[in-house]
Amino acid sequence: MAITFHPLKLPDSADRSMLADFGREVRGVHPARATKEEFLLIQEALYKYSALLFRNIDLSPEEQYAVVKAFDPEAKGVYAHGTTKMQDLKKSVLTSYLNTIPRVPQVQLIGHGTIYNHEGIPEVTLRHGHHASTHKTRVSQEDEDRGITRFFRWHMDAALYEYNPPKVTALYGIKVPQGPKQVVRYDDGSGDELPVPLGTTAFESGKNMFDILPPELKSVAVRAKAKYAPRPFEWFRDAKLTSDGFGLETEGLEKKLDDLSEWKEEDVKTYSFVSAPAHCSRDLNDANEL
């Protein structure tokens, strides 16, 4: 069967012209059993469409890791945060909802509820991230009872300290929650809302985010860099997020650098706001000239 790529179903509120090249469902191949030629097609599609969906496949933790590693064979064989067990990073905000698969420490288990005898884990109680635990404000209990919620935390899967971000990340759904849809309230002043299935993970297009900026902000973006705090997931553990989940509230709740686990200045990361990877043919000269 030939590999085919199909546009994803978009919500009614989506601007289809903006999302024409964002996301594809892949049919006709199992990602862990692809030939070299098939993998090259998958790789090309991922870099073109940014996110790929494979439906109704079984993946072992070993296969999930192998698929991701295939995109960057020279990468260090460790989890993005450089640990073999997330629970060892006791001061990190991530330890509350990430659990390491013992025999494949590059893969983390997330979810909600107590599970037993899963991939070498005898018993674990998983806790789904909820905006009420991380945002400074929350939707009212009355609204939550009606199915209103917020996005928990926008992020990329990266340590942002010592280790560079991986080229690719993978999310494998084992048991998808069933029930009435929730309505995500963006709470950014726009009034925008989005009906979503339970347990939704949303993906944003960085290209589109850049494209809709006015010229003066594009000019800032192509010049700006972000210097992260050392061990940032420790640093902001006690800080609260803004209502849209995109940033931190300024309340002085970040840890003092002297209170962090041992760190080195040479491992602190600084990244450009905008970059054009080697596989991307995007021309940023117009923005650079603003």
C-alpha positions in Angstrom: 0.0 0.0 0.0 1.4 3.4 -0.9 1.9 6.1 1.7 -0.7 8.9 1.5 -1.0 12.1 3.4 -4.5 13.6 4.2 -5.5 17.0 5.6 -6.7 16.9 9.2 -10.3 17.9 10.1 -10.3 21.5 11.3 -12.7 23.2 13.7 -15.3 25.4 12.2 -13.5 28.5 13.6 -10.2 27.7 11.9 -8.9 29.8 9.0 -8.4 27.1 6.5 -6.1 29.2 4.3 -3.7 29.7 7.2 -3.7 26.0 8.1 -3.6 24.5 4.6 -0.1 23.1 5.2 -0.3 22.4 8.9 -0.8 18.8 10.0 -1.5 15.6 8.0 -2.8 12.1 8.7 -0.5 9.4 7.4 -1.9 6.2 5.9 -0.4 3.1 4.4 2.6 2.7 6.8 3.5 1.9 10.4 6.1 4.4 11.5 8.1 1.9 13.4 8.2 -0.5 10.5 8.9 1.9 7.6 11.5 1.1 5.0 14.3 3.6 4.5 12.5 5.0 1.5 9.2 5.2 3.4 10.9 6.9 6.4 12.3 9.6 4.0 8.8 10.4 2.8 7.6 10.6 6.5 10.5 12.9 7.4 9.9 15.2 4.4 6.2 15.3 5.3 6.9 16.2 8.9 9.2 19.0 8.0 6.6 20.3 5.5 3.4 19.9 7.6 4.9 20.2 11.2 2.7 17.5 12.8 1.7 14.0 11.6 -1.0 11.7 12.9 -0.9 7.9 12.6 -4.2 6.3 13.6 -4.9 2.9 15.2 -1.4 1.6 15.5 0.4 -0.2 18.3 3.7 1.1 19.6 5.9 -0.3 22.3 8.0 2.2 24.2 11.1 0.9 22.4 9.4 1.6 19.0 8.2 5.0 20.1 11.8 6.0 21.0 13.2 4.5 17.9 10.9 6.4 15.7 11.9 9.7 17.3 15.6 8.8 17.3 15.5 8.1 13.5 15.0 11.8 12.9 18.3 12.6 14.7 20.5 9.5 14.8 23.5 11.5 16.3 21.5 12.9 19.2 22.4 11.7 22.7 20.3 8.7 23.8 18.8 10.4 26.8 15.5 12.0 27.6 15.3 15.7 26.8 15.9 16.6 30.4 19.0 14.4 30.7 17.7 12.0 33.4 16.9 8.3 33.4 14.1 8.9 35.9 12.0 12.1 36.1 11.2 11.4 39.7 14.9 12.1 40.5 14.4 15.7 39.5 12.5 16.4 42.7 12.6 20.2 42.4 11.2 20.3 38.9 7.6 21.3 38.2 7.4 18.3 35.7 7.8 15.6 38.3 4.1 16.0 39.4 2.8 14.6 36.1 5.6 12.8 34.2 6.5 9.2 35.0 9.4 7.4 33.4 9.1 4.0 31.7 11.8 2.1 33.5 13.3 0.1 30.6 13.0 3.1 28.1 13.8 6.2 30.2 13.5 8.4 27.1 9.7 7.8 27.2 7.4 9.3 29.8 4.0 8.2 30.9 1.2 10.8 31.4 -2.5 10.5 32.1 -5.0 10.5 35.0 -5.9 7.8 37.5 -4.3 4.8 39.0 -2.9 2.1 36.6 -1.3 -1.2 37.4 1.4 -3.3 35.7 2.1 -1.0 32.8 5.4 -1.4 30.9 7.3 -2.4 34.0 5.6 0.0 36.4 3.8 -2.0 39.1 1.4 0.8 40.2 1.3 4.5 39.7 -1.3 7.2 40.2 -1.2 9.7 37.3 -2.4 13.2 37.6 -3.6 15.1 34.6 -2.3 18.7 34.5 -5.1 21.3 35.3 -4.9 25.0 34.9 -6.2 25.6 38.4 -2.9 24.2 39.8 -0.7 26.4 37.6 -2.5 29.6 36.6 -2.8 32.6 38.8 -6.5 32.7 38.1 -9.0 30.0 37.1 -12.3 29.7 35.5 -15.2 29.7 38.0 -16.4 26.4 39.5 -19.8 27.1 37.9 -18.2 27.4 34.5 -16.0 24.3 35.0 -19.1 22.4 35.9 -20.5 23.4 32.5 -17.4 22.1 30.8 -15.4 25.3 30.5 -11.6 25.0 30.9 -8.3 26.5 29.7 -5.2 25.2 28.1 -2.9 24.0 30.8 0.5 25.1 29.7 1.9 26.0 26.2 5.4 24.5 25.8 7.9 22.7 23.6 9.4 19.4 24.8 12.8 20.7 25.8 15.0 21.1 28.9 16.1 24.6 27.9 19.2 23.9 30.0 22.3 21.8 29.2 20.6 19.9 26.4 19.4 21.3 23.1 15.8 20.8 22.1 15.1 17.5 20.2 14.3 17.7 16.5 11.1 15.7 16.9 8.8 14.6 19.7 6.1 12.0 19.8 2.8 11.6 21.7 1.2 8.1 21.7 -2.4 7.8 22.8 -3.0 4.4 24.6 -6.4 5.1 26.1 -8.2 8.2 25.0 -10.8 9.6 27.5 -14.4 9.4 26.4 -17.2 11.8 27.3 -18.8 15.1 26.4 -16.4 17.7 24.8 -15.0 20.5 26.9 -14.8 24.1 25.8 -11.4 25.7 26.0 -11.6 29.4 26.8 -8.4 31.2 25.6 -8.9 34.0 28.2 -6.5 36.3 26.4 -9.1 39.1 26.0 -10.2 37.9 22.5 -13.3 36.0 23.7 -12.2 33.0 21.6 -13.4 29.5 22.6 -12.7 26.1 21.1 -14.7 22.9 21.7 -12.2 20.0 22.3 -12.4 16.3 23.2 -11.3 15.3 26.7 -7.6 15.0 27.2 -6.8 17.2 24.2 -3.2 18.2 23.3 -3.2 21.2 21.0 -0.4 22.1 18.5 0.5 25.6 17.4 2.1 26.6 14.1 5.1 28.8 14.8 5.2 29.9 11.2 1.7 31.1 11.3 2.3 32.9 14.6 5.2 34.8 12.9 3.2 35.5 9.7 0.4 37.3 11.5 2.7 39.6 13.4 2.7 43.3 12.3 5.9 44.4 10.6 7.3 46.1 13.6 6.9 43.0 15.8 8.4 40.8 13.0 11.4 43.1 13.1 11.7 42.5 16.9 11.3 38.8 16.5 14.0 38.2 13.9 16.5 40.1 16.1 15.5 38.9 19.6 17.0 36.1 21.7 15.7 34.5 24.9 18.2 33.6 27.6 16.7 31.0 29.9 17.2 30.7 33.6 19.4 27.9 34.7 17.3 24.8 35.3 14.2 26.7 34.3 11.7 24.1 35.4 13.0 24.4 38.9 13.3 28.2 38.7 9.6 28.8 37.9 8.2 25.9 39.9 6.3 28.1 42.3 5.4 30.9 39.9 2.0 31.1 38.3 1.0 31.3 34.7 -1.0 33.9 32.9 -4.6 33.1 32.0 -3.7 32.0 28.4 -1.0 29.6 29.6 1.7 31.3 27.5 3.8 33.1 30.1 4.6 33.7 33.8 2.9 36.3 36.0 5.4 38.8 37.4 5.1 38.2 41.2 8.6 37.5 42.2 7.8 33.8 42.9 10.7 32.4 40.9 13.5 30.7 42.9 16.7 32.6 43.6 19.5 31.2 41.5 21.5 30.3 44.6 18.6 28.0 45.7 18.6 26.0 42.5 20.3 22.6 42.1 23.9 22.9 41.1 24.3 24.5 37.7 26.9 25.8 35.3 26.9 29.1 33.4 28.1 27.3 30.2 25.0 25.1 30.3 22.6 28.0 30.3 20.7 28.2 27.0 20.1 31.2 24.7 18.0 30.8 21.6 16.8 33.1 18.8 13.1 33.9 18.7 13.0 32.9 15.0 15.2 30.4 13.2 15.2 28.7 9.9 16.5 25.1 10.2 18.6 23.6 7.5 15.7 21.6 6.1 13.5 24.7 5.8 13.6 26.7 2.6 11.7 29.7 4.2 13.3 33.0 3.2 13.5 35.4 6.1 15.4 38.1 4.3 12.2 40.2 4.0 11.8 40.2 7.8 15.5 40.8 8.4 15.2 44.0 6.4 12.4 45.4 8.4 
